[in-house]
């Protein structure tokens, strides 16, 4: 059964995440072609966003499913580009997919694949490369955070694998409270690892807060790493997830 592929991200009014998403999609198209050809038709891959789009997600999915049908294909595989099993992954996206499936009917099957953040081992390896390239006494793994029960559990596990301290942007413990606790414990070189896929408004805000914290604690050097970004490791990971049955 040949499929088309749809990457679903959160969406933002900041143009940078959408630009990065499109860059990722272009690189994926090349890699998927190499993986599948010559045994199957060239795959089709597109992007959609949950928020900040003039068209609701279910309509974006429906339109892509209808296009998929015109190609003579009967399945769309949907990969949520999210790092946490929060409300968006566990509730919002499944609801939107169900609406789209009802609209499309049974001729095209819509399949939700595991979300990106479920691949903890691969992500831990990539993040380890980042933190070993910057000299710090201790690292804080800073995630968006989820209010959903168990939504932050993967961050706790990932932080444990990295030997880092977890913190959250929208829930507790906060970045400021964790930095303060580390300063009181005697640490003087603190690294902040933003657990985000793309740079955008939130990572800008993290950089500003980190600068403020550096001024608040003058003896302490605070360094901020980059988010995951579009690189070979991310492309390889997404390709493997898309190709996995």
N, C-alpha and C positions, 0 to 999 in steps of 0.2 A: 504494500500500500504506500504510494508516494504521497508526500505531504508538502504543504507550504508551512512557513514558520513566521510567527509573530512575536516580536519582543515587546513586552509591556513594561513601561517605566512609570514613575510617579507623575512626572510632568512638573514644569516650573515656569514662572513668568520670566525668569532669568534665561537668556538664550543659550548660555553655555552648556547646560545639561542636554538640551535637545541637539545641539551641534555635536556633542560627544556621542550621543546615542546614534545619530546618523553616521558618524565616523565608524563606530563599532559595527553598525549594520553593513556598511560597505566592505569592511574587512572580513566580516563573516561570510558575505556572499562569495567572495573569492575562495575562502577556505572550504566552504561547504561544496562548492563546485569541484574542487580538487578531491575532496573526500568521496563524492558520489560518482563522478564521471569516470569511465564512459558507460557505466552499467545502468544509469537512469537519467531521466530528463533533468535539465538544469533546474535547480530548486529556486523557489521564489521566497524572498524574505522581506518583511516589512516591519515597521514600528508603529506603536500606538501608545497613548498616555492615559492614565487614569484621571488625572486632573489637568486643568489649565489648557483644555482643548475646546474649540467651538462645538465639537461633536462629542456626545457621550461615548464612553468606552464601548458599550455594547453595540452602538452603531458603527464604530470603527471596525470592530470585530466582524459584524454582519457584512459590511461592505467588502472586507478582505475575503471572507468566506464565499461570498457570491462571485468574486473575482476568481478565487480558487476553483470554483465549479466550472467557470468558463474555460479553464485550462485542462479540464478533464480529470482533475484531482478531487479527492473526496475526504481529505483530512487537513485540518489546521492545527499545528502544535504551537501552543502558547507558552512562552517562557517568561515568568514574572521576574523582572530585574529589580529585586528587592533583597535586602540583607537580613530582614527579621520576619518571623512568622507572626506578624501583627495583624491588625484589623484589615489592612489592605489585602494581604495575601490570603488570609483565612476566611474573610467575609466579602469584602467589596469586589474583588476580581471574580470569585466564583459566582456571585450574583449577576455580574455583568455578562459573564460567559453564558450563564443559564438563559438570560434574556435574549442574547444573540442566537443561542441554539434553538430556542423556541421560534424565533423569527425565520431562521434559515431552514428549519426542518431537518429531516433525517438524511438528506442527500450529502451533506457535508458534516463530518464529525469534528467537534471542537474538543481538543484534549489539552488540559492544563498540565504542564510539566512541573517538576519540583522547582521551587524558587532558588535564585542564585545563591543566597546565603546558606542553603542546606549543605553546600559542598565545603564543610569546615576544614577538612584536611588540606584541600588545595588552596583555600584562602589563607590558612595558617602559614603554609609554605611561602606564599607570595608576601604576606605581611612580615614574615621573618626576614626576608631579604631587605625590606625597607628599614626595619629597626636596627639591623646589624650595620647599616651604612651610616648611621648617626650615633655618635658616642653620647650615651646618657646613663645615669645611674639607675633610673627607673622609668618605666613607660606607663602611660595611661591610654587604654583603648577606649576612645570616645565614640559612642554610637548615638544615633538619633534617639533610640529608646522607644518602647511600646508600653501602653497601659493595659494591653491584653494579657491575660493570665499566661504565664510561661513564654511570653513574647520576647523577653530578654535573655532567656536561658542560653541560646547559642552564643551570645556575647560573653556571658559568664564563662562558658566552656572555652571559647576562643581566647579570652584573656588568660585563662589558666594555662592553656597550651603555650602562649607567648611569654608567660611569666610577667604579665602586665596587670594593671589595676583597672577594673571597668569603671566607666562613668557614662552619663547619658545627658543629652542636650535638652530633652523635654521631660525627663523624669529624674528621680533621684537614684543614687547619689550623683550630684552635679559635678561638672568639671571643676568649678571653683572650690567646692568642699573637698574634693579629692586632692587638689593641688595644695590646699591649706594643710590638710592632714599630713601629706608627704613632707612639706616644709617643716612642720613641727617635729617630724620624725628625723629630721637632719639631712634630708636629700637636698642637693644643690644643683644637680643637672637633671632636669625633668623633661621627658619627651612626651609629646601628645600625638597619638596616631589616630587621625579621623577615620572612622570606619564608615566611609561613604563611597559610593561608586564613582560619582563625578563631582568635580568642583562646581560650586554655585554659591547662592546667597548664604547658605548655612556654613559652608567652609570659610567663607569670608568673615562671617560673624565669629567663628571659632578663632580665626587668626587675630581679630581685634580683641577678643576677650583675653587671649593668651598674652598679647602685648600689655594689656592692662594689669594682668596678674604679675607679669614680669616687673612692672613698675611698683606694684604693691609689695612685692618681696624682692628688693634690690639685690640681695646676695645670691639669688637663685637665677640660673640660666634655664629658660624654657624654650624648647625647640618644637616646632610643629612640622610633622611629616606631611606628605601629599596624600590625598585620597587614592583609591585604587587606580582610577584612570583607565584609558584605553591603551593597553599594551599587549604584547604577545601572550603573556600569561592569561590575561582575561579573555582574549580571543580564543585561545586553546581551550580554556575551561568551558566557555559557552558553546563552542562547536561540539565538544564531547557531550555536553548536556543535551544538545539538540539531536545528536545522532543516537543517543541511548534510547532503546526501546522501553 
